[in-house]
Amino acid sequence: MDARVVKLMDRQPRAVALISGGLDSMLAAKAVMEQGVHVEGINFFTGFCVEGHTHAIRKQERDKPKRNNSLWVAEQLGIKLHIVDIVEEYKDVVLNPKHGYGANLNPCLDCKIFMVKKAKEWLIQHNFDFIITGEVVGQRPMSQRAFTMPIVAAESGAEDLLLRPLSAQNLPPSRAEREGWVQREQLFNFSGRSRKPQIALANRWGIEEYAQPAGGCCFLTDANYSGKLRDLWAHRPSRNYELDDIMLLKIGRHLRPRPHFKMILSREEGETNFLEGYKNEFVWIKTASCSGPLTLLDGDNLTEDDIQLAAQLTAHYSKGKDAPTVSCKVGRSRDRDNFTEINVQPFSESIPPEWLL
């Protein structure tokens, strides 16, 4: 008899569930917990996650909960959540996806393979028995097709240790099912893009609140964000990036008025407060004679003419945009006394579309 099966005779089966923060992963973990399996969650931090950052910084959508949805899901399920930083390891997935990009710059299939692979590594290290994901056959155009789901299992190395409870009855039995750790007939046969079966199951289990799907939980699926990332790569010597780079792409209004520099302008108080933390790293501009954005200038070899233009554009987005002149502070550190002050006429023309990122 397999050593793992012998071992399981003496203890409760243990599964690690990939928790994205959405409804599917929540239901998948719950479905296995309902069968008496000990479940713990794992969430991989790539730097491109949507919730828990811009939602917390900005004051728009005040009625929307300011929370990390993966932590919230774990709390609702009553399970431990392990958050694993994979920012550095994930770079190769973003830059060189074997299976290409899905919507915008999302390396969808490679991403799923990588995360399941990391979950298997974690499983071995912590003596768990199988992996749970919330995948549904046919729900996503790349990673969740009948053709690609076996690729995820094979290339991640998880093979039959991977259980997809929401679509299990549409797939070959996993090891957890064959060994009797879970009962296949108590799993589900969901397929396609409709959310109705998941919502019905959530209602059945009394789950009334959950994150609404909107293109996934990754900024790389967002057209605007992907456009800014492409621009970043196009104006750097290489396509590499640091965590600060990808965090700043989530914040503010981005303009590239000249090829060698870009402007990041705050749109509200929360973004201004966040960008304050980067004053030591960039030339910055802040309107002094009226309220307006804090602007960071991302570029090298800035001339006085560049700074003059950037100040005019900053004034354009300020409360003084219709004034004859606006006074602006220009600094290179967070020291509030370490700046020069210039007076500029607000940029009065329409912003050229090609400047807007």
C-alpha positions in Angstrom: 0.0 0.0 0.0 1.2 3.5 -0.8 3.0 5.1 2.1 0.9 8.3 1.9 -2.3 6.2 2.2 -1.0 4.3 5.2 -0.1 7.6 6.8 -3.5 9.1 6.1 -5.2 6.2 8.0 -3.8 7.8 11.2 -4.8 11.4 10.5 -7.2 13.7 8.7 -6.4 14.4 5.1 -4.9 17.9 4.5 -5.3 20.1 1.5 -3.9 23.5 0.5 -6.3 25.7 -1.4 -5.2 28.5 -3.8 -7.2 31.5 -2.5 -7.5 34.4 -4.9 -10.1 36.2 -3.0 -12.9 35.5 -5.5 -16.0 33.4 -5.1 -14.7 30.3 -7.0 -11.7 29.7 -4.8 -13.9 30.3 -1.7 -16.5 27.7 -2.9 -13.8 25.2 -3.9 -12.2 25.3 -0.4 -15.6 25.1 1.2 -16.6 22.1 -0.8 -13.6 20.1 0.4 -13.9 21.3 4.0 -17.5 20.0 3.9 -16.1 16.5 3.5 -14.0 16.7 6.7 -10.6 17.6 5.1 -8.3 20.0 6.9 -7.8 22.9 4.5 -5.4 25.8 4.7 -5.2 28.6 2.1 -2.3 30.0 0.2 -2.1 33.3 -1.7 0.8 34.3 -3.9 1.8 38.0 -3.9 3.0 39.1 -7.3 2.8 42.8 -6.9 0.1 43.0 -9.6 -2.9 42.3 -7.3 -5.8 44.6 -7.5 -7.4 44.8 -4.1 -5.6 45.9 -0.9 -3.7 48.7 -2.6 -5.5 51.2 -4.8 -8.8 50.5 -3.2 -7.3 51.4 0.1 -5.5 54.5 -1.1 -8.2 56.2 -3.1 -11.3 57.7 -1.6 -13.6 56.8 -4.6 -16.1 54.1 -4.1 -16.3 54.8 -0.4 -19.0 52.2 0.1 -16.7 49.4 -1.2 -14.9 47.5 1.5 -11.2 48.4 1.9 -9.8 44.9 2.4 -7.5 42.2 1.1 -10.1 39.8 -0.3 -8.0 36.7 0.1 -7.6 37.4 3.8 -11.3 38.1 4.1 -12.2 34.8 2.4 -9.9 32.9 4.7 -11.5 34.6 7.7 -15.0 33.7 6.4 -14.0 30.1 6.0 -12.2 30.0 9.3 -8.9 28.7 7.8 -5.3 29.8 8.1 -4.0 31.7 5.1 -0.3 31.7 4.0 0.7 34.7 2.0 3.8 34.0 -0.1 5.9 36.8 -1.7 6.8 35.7 -5.3 7.6 39.1 -6.7 11.1 38.2 -7.9 10.3 34.7 -9.1 7.2 35.9 -10.9 9.2 38.3 -13.1 10.2 35.6 -15.6 6.5 34.6 -15.9 5.5 38.1 -16.9 8.5 38.8 -19.1 8.8 35.4 -20.9 5.5 33.5 -20.8 5.9 30.2 -22.7 2.2 30.1 -23.6 2.0 33.8 -24.4 -0.3 36.6 -23.1 -4.0 36.4 -22.6 -6.0 39.6 -22.2 -3.6 42.5 -22.4 -0.3 41.5 -20.6 -1.7 38.7 -18.5 0.4 35.5 -18.8 -2.7 33.6 -17.8 -1.8 30.0 -18.5 1.9 30.4 -17.4 0.6 32.2 -14.2 -1.6 29.3 -13.3 1.1 26.7 -14.0 3.6 28.7 -11.9 1.2 29.1 -8.9 0.2 25.5 -8.9 3.9 24.5 -9.1 4.6 26.8 -6.1 1.6 25.3 -4.2 3.1 21.8 -4.8 6.4 22.9 -3.4 4.6 24.2 -0.3 2.6 21.0 0.0 5.7 18.9 0.1 7.5 21.1 2.6 4.5 21.1 4.9 3.4 17.5 4.5 0.0 18.2 3.0 -1.8 15.7 0.7 -3.4 17.6 -2.3 -4.0 21.0 -3.9 -7.4 22.7 -4.4 -8.1 25.4 -7.0 -11.3 27.1 -8.0 -10.9 26.5 -11.7 -14.0 25.8 -13.8 -13.9 24.2 -17.2 -14.6 26.7 -19.9 -14.7 29.8 -17.7 -11.5 31.6 -18.9 -10.3 31.6 -22.5 -6.7 30.5 -21.8 -6.1 28.7 -18.4 -9.5 27.2 -17.9 -10.3 25.3 -21.1 -10.7 21.6 -21.3 -7.6 21.5 -23.5 -5.4 23.6 -21.2 -6.4 22.3 -17.8 -4.3 19.1 -18.2 -1.4 21.3 -19.3 -1.6 23.1 -15.9 -1.5 19.8 -14.0 1.3 18.4 -16.1 3.7 21.4 -16.4 3.3 22.4 -12.8 4.2 18.9 -11.7 1.1 18.6 -9.6 -0.5 15.9 -11.9 -3.3 14.1 -10.0 -2.6 15.9 -6.7 -4.6 18.8 -8.2 -8.3 18.8 -7.4 -10.8 21.2 -9.0 -13.9 20.7 -6.9 -16.2 22.9 -8.9 -15.6 20.9 -12.1 -14.4 17.6 -10.7 -17.2 15.5 -12.3 -16.2 16.8 -15.7 -12.5 15.8 -15.3 -10.7 12.5 -14.7 -10.7 11.5 -11.0 -7.9 13.1 -9.0 -5.9 11.2 -6.4 -7.9 12.6 -3.6 -11.0 11.1 -5.2 -9.5 7.7 -6.0 -8.1 7.3 -2.5 -11.4 8.3 -0.9 -10.1 11.4 0.8 -13.1 13.2 -0.8 -16.2 11.7 -2.4 -16.5 12.5 -6.1 -20.3 12.5 -6.0 -20.2 15.3 -3.5 -18.2 17.5 -5.8 -19.6 19.4 -8.8 -19.8 19.5 -12.6 -19.8 23.3 -13.3 -18.7 24.4 -16.7 -18.8 27.5 -18.9 -18.7 31.2 -18.2 -22.1 31.5 -16.4 -21.8 32.4 -12.8 -25.3 31.1 -11.9 -24.2 27.7 -10.5 -21.6 29.3 -8.2 -24.1 31.9 -7.0 -26.7 29.2 -6.4 -24.2 27.2 -4.4 -23.1 30.2 -2.4 -26.8 30.9 -1.5 -27.2 27.2 -0.5 -24.3 27.5 1.9 -25.5 30.9 3.2 -22.6 32.8 1.7 -24.1 36.3 1.1 -21.0 38.4 0.5 -18.2 37.8 -1.9 -16.0 39.6 -4.4 -17.5 40.2 -7.8 -15.4 39.0 -10.7 -14.3 41.8 -13.0 -11.6 40.5 -15.3 -9.7 38.7 -12.6 -7.8 40.0 -9.6 -4.7 41.0 -11.5 -3.8 44.4 -13.0 -2.2 42.7 -16.0 -5.7 42.0 -17.3 -6.5 45.7 -17.4 -6.0 47.5 -20.7 -5.0 50.8 -19.1 -2.5 49.3 -16.8 -1.0 47.1 -19.5 -0.6 50.2 -21.7 1.4 51.9 -19.0 3.6 48.9 -18.4 4.3 48.6 -22.2 5.3 52.3 -22.1 7.6 51.7 -19.1 9.3 48.9 -21.0 9.6 50.9 -24.2 11.5 53.7 -22.4 13.8 51.6 -20.3 17.0 49.8 -21.5 15.4 46.5 -20.6 12.0 45.0 -19.9 12.9 44.4 -16.3 11.0 46.1 -13.4 11.1 46.6 -9.7 8.2 46.4 -7.2 8.1 50.2 -6.9 7.7 50.5 -10.7 4.6 48.3 -10.8 3.1 49.8 -7.7 3.4 53.3 -9.2 1.7 52.2 -12.4 -1.4 51.7 -10.3 -1.5 55.2 -9.0 -2.4 58.6 -10.4 -2.6 60.1 -13.9 0.3 59.2 -16.2 1.5 61.5 -19.0 4.6 61.2 -21.2 5.0 64.7 -22.8 8.5 63.9 -24.0 10.2 60.6 -24.7 12.8 60.9 -22.0 10.4 61.6 -19.0 7.0 60.7 -17.7 4.8 62.5 -15.2 2.8 60.8 -12.4 0.1 63.2 -11.1 -2.0 62.4 -8.0 -5.8 62.7 -8.5 -6.9 63.0 -4.9 -5.6 63.3 -1.3 -5.0 59.6 -0.8 -2.8 59.4 -3.9 -1.0 62.5 -2.9 -0.2 61.0 0.5 1.1 57.8 -1.2 3.3 59.7 -3.7 4.8 61.7 -0.8 6.8 58.6 0.1 8.6 58.8 -3.3 9.8 62.4 -3.1 13.4 61.3 -2.4 13.5 59.3 -5.6 12.1 61.7 -8.1 12.1 65.4 -9.0 8.7 66.5 -7.8 6.3 69.4 -8.4 3.5 70.6 -6.2 1.3 73.7 -6.7 1.8 76.3 -4.0 -0.7 79.0 -4.8 -3.7 76.7 -5.1 -4.6 73.1 -4.4 -3.5 70.7 -7.0 -1.7 67.4 -7.7 1.6 66.2 -6.5 3.6 65.3 -9.6 6.6 62.9 -9.8 8.9 63.2 -12.9 10.3 59.8 -13.9 13.2 60.3 -16.3 16.9 61.2 -16.6 18.7 64.3 -17.8 15.7 66.6 -17.1 16.3 70.2 -18.4 14.8 73.4 -17.1 12.5 73.4 -20.1 11.3 69.9 -19.2 10.5 71.1 -15.6 8.8 74.2 -16.9 6.5 72.1 -19.1 5.8 69.7 -16.3 4.9 72.5 -14.0 2.6 74.0 -16.6 0.9 70.6 -16.9 0.6 70.2 -13.2 -1.0 73.6 -13.0 -3.4 72.5 -15.8 -4.7 69.8 -13.5 -4.9 72.2 -10.4 -7.6 74.4 -9.1 -5.7 77.3 -10.6 -6.0 76.1 -14.2 -7.8 79.3 -15.3 -5.5 81.6 -13.4 -2.9 83.8 -15.3 -0.1 82.1 -13.3 0.3 79.4 -10.7 3.1 79.1 -8.2 4.7 75.7 -8.1 7.3 74.1 -5.7 10.0 72.0 -7.4 12.0 69.7 -5.2 14.3 66.7 -5.1 13.8 65.5 -1.5 11.0 65.1 1.1 12.5 68.0 3.1 9.7 70.6 2.9 12.2 73.4 2.9 14.4 72.0 0.1 12.7 73.2 -3.0 12.6 76.1 -5.5 9.5 78.0 -6.4 8.6 78.9 -10.0 5.6 80.8 -11.5 4.1 79.3 -14.6 1.2 79.8 -16.9 -1.1 76.7 -16.8 -0.9 74.6 -20.0 -3.9 76.0 -21.8 -4.2 73.7 -24.8 -5.9 70.3 -24.9 -3.6 67.5 -23.7 -2.4 65.7 -26.8 -3.9 62.1 -26.7 -0.5 60.6 -27.4 0.8 62.1 -24.1 -1.9 60.3 -22.1 -1.0 56.8 -20.8 
